[in-house]
C-alpha cells in the first residue's frame, strides 16, 4: 500500500521505509479457473484459528516461532492478541493472514514482476530494514529487491521476519537512524 501511494502520489511522501518487505508471488501461468476456484474456496470456507486451551498455551506459541522473545513479553502479547469466544481462546488477528496463497491471490495486478517495476519507478528516498534470518525472502528475492531499489539505503539486522518483536530496540534505532539520517543527508544514502 505504501509503495503504491509513493508511486501514485510521490509529492505526498517524503521518504519510504520498508521493514522486512515481502515480494508477491510470480504471476501464475496456470488455468485461471484453478485460481478462481481456490479464491472462491477461501471465500466459502474462510480459515479459522485453532482454539487454544488457555493463556499459557497462547503465550507459548510466539515463543516457539520466535525463541528470543522473553516469556513475560510473550504473555503480554498473548493477552493483547487473543480473545475469548465462548469456551475457546482465539487470536484476534485475521485468520486470513495465515494463508499466503490468499494474500497473493488478492493482490490483483501486483504480482512479482509488476511490483518490482513499481518499486523501480519510485522517485522518493527509500530505506529497507530486513532480518538476516527471515524465512520470508529467499536470496533471489533479496537480489530482485536490491536490483529494483539500487539507491535504497539497506539495513540488515539480526533476527527474522518479526524484527519489531524479536529486536525491538535495535529495530527502533534502525528506524530512527533511517529517518534522521535521510533528513540530514537530504536524499538517498549510500548502501548501509
C-alpha positions in Angstrom: 0.0 0.0 0.0 2.8 2.4 0.9 4.7 1.7 -2.3 1.5 2.2 -4.3 0.9 5.6 -2.6 4.5 6.6 -3.2 4.2 5.7 -6.8 0.8 7.4 -7.4 1.4 10.5 -5.2 5.1 11.0 -4.7 4.6 14.6 -3.7 2.7 13.2 -0.6 5.6 11.0 0.5 8.9 12.5 1.9 10.6 9.1 2.2 9.7 5.5 2.3 10.8 3.0 5.0 10.2 -0.7 4.2 10.6 -3.1 7.2 11.1 -6.7 6.1 9.2 -6.2 2.8 8.0 -9.4 1.2 7.7 -9.8 -2.6 4.4 -11.1 -4.0 4.3 -14.4 -5.9 5.1 -14.5 -9.5 2.2 -14.3 -11.9 0.6 -17.7 -12.4 0.6 -19.2 -15.9 -1.8 -21.8 -14.8 -5.5 -22.2 -15.6 -7.4 -19.1 -14.3 -10.2 -21.5 -13.3 -7.9 -23.1 -10.7 -7.0 -19.7 -9.3 -10.6 -18.6 -9.1 -11.6 -21.9 -7.6 -9.1 -21.5 -4.8 -10.2 -17.9 -4.2 -13.9 -19.0 -4.1 -13.0 -21.9 -1.8 -11.4 -19.5 0.7 -14.4 -17.2 0.5 -16.8 -20.0 1.2 -14.8 -21.6 4.0 -12.6 -18.9 5.4 -9.6 -20.1 7.5 -10.2 -20.2 11.3 -7.7 -20.1 14.1 -7.1 -23.2 16.1 -8.6 -22.8 19.6 -6.1 -22.6 22.5 -6.7 -24.1 25.9 -5.5 -21.1 27.9 -3.4 -18.0 28.0 -0.2 -20.0 28.9 -0.7 -22.0 25.7 -1.2 -18.8 23.7 1.9 -17.3 25.2 4.0 -20.3 24.2 3.1 -20.1 20.5 5.1 -16.9 19.8 8.0 -18.3 21.8 8.1 -21.4 19.6 8.2 -19.2 16.5 10.4 -16.5 18.0 12.7 -18.2 20.6 14.3 -14.9 21.6 11.0 -13.4 22.9 11.1 -13.1 26.7 8.3 -15.2 28.5 6.8 -12.1 30.1 6.6 -10.2 26.8 5.1 -13.3 25.1 2.4 -13.4 27.8 1.6 -9.7 27.3 1.4 -10.3 23.5 -0.9 -13.2 24.1 -3.1 -11.2 26.4 -3.4 -8.4 23.9 -3.8 -10.6 20.8 -6.3 -13.2 22.0 -9.9 -13.1 22.9 -12.4 -15.5 24.5 -15.2 -16.7 22.2 -17.4 -18.9 24.4 -15.1 -21.5 25.9 -12.4 -21.0 23.3 -9.4 -18.7 23.3 -8.7 -17.4 19.8 -6.2 -15.0 18.2 -7.7 -11.6 17.4 -5.8 -11.1 14.2 -7.5 -12.0 10.9 -7.0 -15.7 10.3 -6.9 -14.9 6.5 -3.3 -13.7 7.2 -2.4 -17.4 7.9 -2.7 -18.2 4.2 0.0 -16.7 2.0 -1.9 -18.1 -1.0 -5.0 -16.0 -0.3 -2.9 -12.9 0.1 -1.2 -13.4 -3.2 -4.5 -14.0 -5.0 -5.9 -10.8 -3.5 -3.0 -8.7 -4.8 -4.7 -8.5 -8.2 -2.3 -6.9 -10.7 0.6 -6.8 -8.1 2.3 -10.0 -9.0 6.1 -10.1 -8.6 7.2 -8.5 -11.9 4.6 -5.7 -11.7 5.5 -5.0 -8.1 9.3 -4.9 -8.9 8.6 -2.5 -11.8 6.5 -0.3 -9.4 9.4 -0.2 -7.0 12.0 0.6 -9.7 9.9 3.6 -10.7 9.7 5.1 -7.3 11.4 8.6 -7.0 11.3 9.1 -3.2 14.2 8.2 -0.9 13.9 4.6 0.3 15.3 2.7 3.2 14.9 -1.0 3.8 15.3 -2.8 7.1 15.5 -6.6 6.8 16.1 -9.6 9.1 19.2 -11.7 8.4 17.3 -14.8 9.4 14.0 -14.1 7.8 12.3 -17.1 6.2 10.1 -14.9 4.1 12.6 -13.7 1.5 14.9 -16.1 -0.3 18.3 -14.9 -1.6 16.9 -14.4 -5.1 14.0 -12.3 -3.6 16.6 -10.1 -1.8 18.6 -9.8 -5.1 15.5 -8.8 -7.0 14.6 -6.2 -4.3 18.1 -4.7 -4.4 18.0 -4.6 -8.2 14.7 -2.7 -8.2 15.9 -0.3 -5.5 19.6 0.4 -6.3 19.7 3.7 -4.4 17.9 2.4 -1.3 19.7 2.5 2.0 19.8 -1.0 3.3 20.0 -2.1 6.9 20.3 -5.8 7.8 19.6 -6.8 11.4 20.0 -10.0 13.4 16.5 -11.6 13.6 13.8 -12.9 11.4 10.6 -11.5 9.8 9.2 -10.2 13.1 12.0 -7.7 13.8 9.8 -5.4 15.8 9.0 -8.2 18.2 12.4 -10.0 18.1 14.7 -7.0 18.3 12.5 -4.0 19.4 15.3 -1.7 20.5 17.6 -2.5 17.5 14.7 -2.1 15.1 13.7 1.2 16.7 17.2 2.5 16.5 17.4 1.5 12.8 14.1 3.2 12.0 15.2 6.4 13.8 18.6 6.2 12.1 16.9 5.9 8.7 14.6 8.8 9.3 17.1 11.1 10.9 19.9 10.1 8.6 17.9 10.7 5.4 16.7 14.0 6.8 20.2 15.2 7.4 21.5 14.0 4.1 18.5 15.2 2.1 18.4 12.2 -0.2 19.2 8.7 -1.0 22.1 7.4 1.1 24.9 5.0 0.2 24.5 1.3 1.0 24.4 0.7 4.7 
